[in-house]
């Protein structure tokens, strides 16, 4: 483990991590020595989203999970071949075959990973199965991308198992976190890289999704989502900060709210909460507030706002506010309703670029896709990382940096808001 103590953050800040320049000549020996991932490009928060490049070969991928798994563009990527698909349910296998125009189907992931032509597996199965299925894929020599979260229900120990597996087999893992590639997130990452924010000292993120109870039952039986703890599904929020600045979340205080619903009283997660609200501290001493809410009088959203000394960025709000930038005052003054003279920051309505129309993507993928245009980016990032033997943006270390803080935050809420330290999982320092 990279953590000498599970309850103490790493002494190394993520912004001090060094990564060598990307190069095509990276040897297999080097590849395996670094846990199956070339430490390529600049630090994650500062690297470009991606650049389309010519490919020396094609990746043959297997797709598992005929629900969410049908919403990606593997068959459209010029450097990818959908070799096989799989789902336990015949009707979902048929849906996968139709979506990806693939004639080869298996009854289960366990059968699919025996296919020697498949070199990578996209895992879109139930949340509690993600780690088990990644382990099974890697045991058979397959790279893996999984839906979020990286780990669910098994605590920090399960997250450590996932990391150990990736290191043991020397294969590439990435987590398909949509918030990393939402169009506003790409914009903010570019602005941050350009230094426009000054010091980005505070951020807020919220994932509000009332009405999930409709997914808690199917054919009269409980699904894996029944009673799911909100902070066990944190990545749609945590990606908004860690995926921008590279900061790590080091400690948390979290509070939960629940009612007398049978769902809160009886579920496999022993979770009593519908909603959880957390206040994190980062390794740079910044504050980060996160709300994950399943119930209440709110309109639903995945959004964030980033507050800096020179500039702030506010995502569009479901209550009607469009995206805006606020810039620090430069000689502008106003008098408030109490007669005090104060600086007057400049408000600018932000016209969101559609980054999926640009050369960040291969031409066949330059169309809108799910979750604020992120699915084509996730598709391309995984395939491009494999083609060029480089580290994917949301690799195993980033995935744990998004996922584990939520596990600890939920524990804080169960303890009545106790301040807890968050274990850190950073790449080993370069020798």
N, C-alpha and C positions, 0 to 999 in steps of 0.2 A: 504494500500500500504506500501511497505517497503521504499518508497521514500518520504521523508518529503517535498522535492521540486523536481519537475519534471526536472528542469534544472541544478541540482547540483548532483554530484556523491555522493554515500554513503560514510560516513566517515570510514566504516569498510572495510578493505582490504579483498579480497576473500581468500588470503593465510592465514588469521588468523581465518577462519571459523573452528569450531570444529565439528567433527562428531563422534558419538560413534561407537564402534566396531560392526561389523555385528554379529547378533545372530538370530537363528531360532525362539526363544521364544518370539519375539517381539509381544506384544499384539495388538489386534484390537484397543483398546483404545489409545495406544501409536501411532499406525498407523494413526488414524484420527487426533490426536492432532498435528501431524506434517504434515498436508496437504496431507495425503494419501501416504507419502513416508517415509520409515524408513531412518533415517539419518545414513546410514550404510557405512562401509568401510572407507578408508582414503580419504583425500581431492581428488576431482575428478581427478586433473592432476597427482596425485601420485598413485592412486589405480591401481592394475593390470587391464588389459583389461577385464578379467573375468576368472573364473575357472569353469570348468564343474563339476557339482555336481548332486547327485541323487535327483530326484524330488518326493515330496509326492503326487502330483496330476498332472492333465493336464489342460491347459488353453484352453477354447473354444473361438475361435476368429472369428470375421466376417471381411471380406475384402471388402472394398468399393473403386471402381475405377479400371476399366479394362484396363487401359493403363499401366502406371508405376507400378500399383499394382500387375501385374502379374510377376514381376521380383524378387520376394522374395521367401523364402523357408519355409513358415509356415507349409506346408504339410510334410516336411522332418524332422521337429524338433520332437524329441521323446516325448517332454512334451507339445505338442500343437495339437489340433484338429481344423481343419477348419470347423466350424459349418455352416457358411452361407456366401454367397457372394452377391454383389449388384452393379449395374450400371444402369444408366438411359437408356442406349442403349442395345437393345437385343443382338447384336453381341458381345458386350463387356461382357455382363453377361455370354454368352456362353464361351467366352475365359477364364474368371475367373473359371467357373465350370470345364473346361477341365484342366486348369493348376493345380488347387488344388484338383481335383478329388472330387468335392463337388456337391451333387445333389440338395441342397437347395439354391434357389436364390430369391432375392427380387428386386422389381423394383426401389427402392430408399433406401438411407440411413435412411430416416425417417421411412420406414417400417422395415428395418433390426433391428434398435435399440429397437423395440418392442418385439423382440424375447428374451424370458427370459433365454434361454439356452446360449446366447451369453454374455460373460462377458468382452470382450475387442474388440475394433474395430480398424482396421488398415485403416487409411484414406489417400487415394491417389487420391483425387479429385483436382479440379482446385485451384491454389494458393490462390485466393481471398476468397475461401470458407473454408479454413482450420479452422479458428477460429469458424465460425458459425457451422461447422460440429462437431468440438470437443465439443462445448457447447451442441449441441443436443445429442451427445453420452453420455456425463456425466450427463445430466438431467435424463437419463434413466439408470443410474448406471453403465455405461461402462467405463473401462479404455480405454485410447486412445494413439495411436502412429500416427503421421501425417508426411506427406512429408514436405520438406522445401519449403519456410521459415515458421516459426511458425505463423507469421502474415504478410499479404501482402495487402497494399492498404488502411489500416485503421489507419495508424499512430501509435503513442505511445499509444493512447487511446485504440485501439484494442488490443495491446499487454497487457495492463493492464486488459482488460476484460478477456483475456485468463488466466492470473494469478489468477484473482479473482474466475474464474470458477473452476480451479483446487483446490484452497483452500476451496471453498464453499462445494464441493462435496466430498472432501477427497479421491480423486482417483489419480491414477498414469497417468502421461503424459510423453511421450518422443517424441523427434523430430528425424526423420530418416536422420541425417546428415552423408552423406557418407564420407566426408573428415576426420571425427573423426576416422574412421576405415580403411582408406587406409593403405596399407602395410607400406609405409614409415612413416606415422604418428605413427603407433604402434611402429616402431623402434625408432623414435625420443622420444616418450613418455618414453620408457624404458631407453634410454640414459640419458634423463633429470632426471629421477628418480634416476639414479645412480650417478648423479652429474658430468657427463662427460663434460658438456658445460662450467663449471664454472658459471659465470653470463651470462645468455642469454639476452643480452642487446638490441638486434635489430632483427627484423624478417621482411620478405617480403612474400606476398602471391598474387597469381594471378589466376583469373578464366577468361580465354579467350575463347570465343565461338562464332566465326563468323558464319554466315549462319542461325541464328535463325529465320530469316524472313520466312523461309519455314513453320514455326509453327505459324506464325501470322494470317494465314487465313485457313479456312477449309470450303469447299463447298461454297466459295465466301463470307463467313462471317468472321468477326474478332473473333479471339480467345482471351482468357484472357492474352495471352502473348504479344498481339499487343501493342507495345510502352512501354513495361515494363521498368521501371527505373533500370539501372544496380545495383545500390546500394540497391535497394529493394530486391535483391537476393544475399546477401553477405555471406551466411553461409558457402559456399564452401571455402571461404577464412578465415573468422574469426575463424572457428573451428581449423585451423592450429596453432593458438597461444593460444587462450583460452582453447582449448582442450588438450594442452600440459602442460602449466604452471599454469592454473587457473587464470591468470591475467584478469582483467576487463578493457575494453576500456572506458576511461573517458572523452576524448575530441577529436575533429576531425576538420581538414581542408580538404575540398574536392573540386576538380575541375572536370567539365564535358566537354565533347566535343560532338557536334552534327553538322549536316549539314542541307541542305534545303530539306531533304527527307520529303514526306508527312507524314510518320510515326512519325517523330519528331515534326511535326507541329500540328498533330491532333490525339490524343489518350486519353483514359479515365483517364490516370494517369497524364495528363498535363506535360509529361516528354519530354524535348527537347534534351536529350542526348542519344547517342549510347554508349559512354564509360565514365566511371568515375574512377578517381584516388584519393585515400584518404590517408592522413597521420594521424594516430591515436597516442595518448599518452595513456599509460597504468597507472593503479594505482600504479605501481612500478617505474614510471618515464621512462619507456622504449619506444622506437619508433617502430611503426608497419605500414608498407606501404602496401596498398591493391589496386590492379587494378582489376576492373570488366569491361571487354570490350566485346561488341557485334559486333564490326565492325573494319576492318583494315587488313593490311598485316601482319598477325601473324598466327601461325599454330595451335593455340588452346591448352589449357592445364588447369589442376587443379594441382597446385604445390606450393611449398613454399621453403624458405631457412631460416635457423635459425643461427644467428651469436653470438658466445659466446667468453668469454675471454680465454678459454682453447681449445675449439673445435667449429667448425661450420659444419653444414650439409646442403648440397644442393641437392634438389630433381633432378631427371633426367629432362632434358630440351628438349622440342620438336625439337629444332634445332640441337640436336645430342649429347649433353653431358650426360653421364650416371651419376647416383648418386655418389656424392663424399663427403668425409669427409676431412676437413682441420684442422690439429692440430697445436697448437702454437709451435713456434720454441723452441728447447731445445739444445742450443749450436750450431745450424746450422746457417751459415752465407753465404751471397752471395753479389756480387758487381753488382749494377744495371748499366744501359747503360750510366748513368751520372757519374759513378765512386764512388757513395756512397755505403758504406757497410751497409747492413741491415740484419735483421733476416730473415730466410728462413723457413716459415711454411711447414709442411709435408703434401703432397697431397696423399690421399688414395682413390682408387676406391672402392666403397661400393657394395658388393654383397647382394642384397635385399633378406632377408628370406621370404618365403611364409608362413606367420603366420597362414593362413587358413588350413595348413596341420597339425597343432599342436593340443595339447589337450586344447587349448583355446576354442575349439568348440566341441560339441558332434560329434561323428564319422560320422553320416549321413550328417553333414554340412561341412565336411572337403573337400571342393572342391572350385574351383575358382568361383567367382560370379561377379556381376556388380560393376562398379566404383572401380576399383583397389582392388577387392576382399572384398569389405566392406559389401555386402548385407547379407551374411550369419552371419556376426557379428551383424548387426543390428537386424536381426531376433532373434538370440539367446539372445541378451542383453535384449530385451523387455520381452520375455517369461521368462527368468531366473529371472528378477527383480520381475515379478508378482508371480512366483512360490515361491520365497523366501522372499516376502514382503520386498524388499529392494529398495533403491533409484536407479533408472536407471542412467547410465552415463550421458546422455544428457537429464536431467530432465527439468522441466519447467523453473528453474532459469538459467540453462545452455543455454537452447533454446533461452531465451530472451537475454542473454549475447552475443549470436551469431547474433541475428536478429536485435535488436534495434539499435546498432551502425550504421548499414546500413541505417536505416530510417533517423537518424540524419545526416549522411554523405550526403545523397541526398539533404536534406534541406540546408546544407552548400553549396553544389554546386549551388543550385538554387539562393542562396544569394551571388554568386560570390566568394566563397571561404572563407566565414566568419567562424571564430573559434567558435565552438559550444560545449557546455557541453553535455554529454550523461547521461541520467537518469540511475540509477542503481537499479537492482532487485535482491537482495541477500536474502537468507533464513533468517528467524528470528533467533536471537541468542538463544542458548539453555538456558533455565531458570536454 
